[in-house]
Amino acid sequence: MHKLLQNQFIVSFSLVCLLASAPALSQELQAVELYSQDELLNLIRANQHLQRVKADDCQLVRDIEARADIMRLPSYQFLFGDMLAYGVCVPRNVERGWDLMLQAAEQGLPEGLEQVGRYYHIGRFVQKDINKAIIYLREASAVGNLNAKIRFAEIQVAGLGSPTDFEQSYRWLHHAITADPAIHAKLDALKQQLAKKMPARVVANAQRPVK
């Protein structure tokens, strides 16, 4: 009888311990799902990709690294490159991070092209190089990156680019689409400054509908 009561006590105590630990176990089992391609690109465009990785408690580092290094997905090369460059959830390694950013750009990722061009323009992680900045920003603008179009035009307005790019830069700004009034105002201001550098007929040609 005494042994039976003892066994019942042990079972009851075990159940109590199991129930008490259930919330913790449940939390541990709530694994974060890897980002879809569209979700990651939206995070990158909003410049929230690093914040999201940190908000997810750095649980996805291995998956992100595999998709960057093994699968060579440009969006994940961009993400992991940024993580390495800034030391987010991984030991900081600017050289490797920059290499991954370049790989993303070379695969044609608009955000990768824009970021590499921007970094060459401002001299972040690399020495300033306006010529290289123009190459990457022009490519990013051609595939529709609005930030690149704006920065590319700012370079033209500052007199650092080639006059042969004025018309195309104006065309990109004129046909840009955005719902942000502040960006609209910036586009208009840059267009006005570019227009002063070109004959009226060239400006009119740049304003024609894109076919």
Secondary structure, DSSP 8 states (H G I E B T S, - for coil): -HHHHHHHHHHHHHHHHHHHHHHHHHHHH-------HHHHHHHHHTT-HHHHHHHTTTTTHHHHHHHHHTS--HHHHHHHHHHHHHTSSS---HHHHHHHHHHHHHTT-HHHHHHHHHHHHHTSSS---HHHHHHHHHHHHHTT-HHHHHHHHHHHHTT-S-GGGHHHHHHHHHT---S-HHHHHHHHHHHHHHHTTS-HHHHHHHTS---
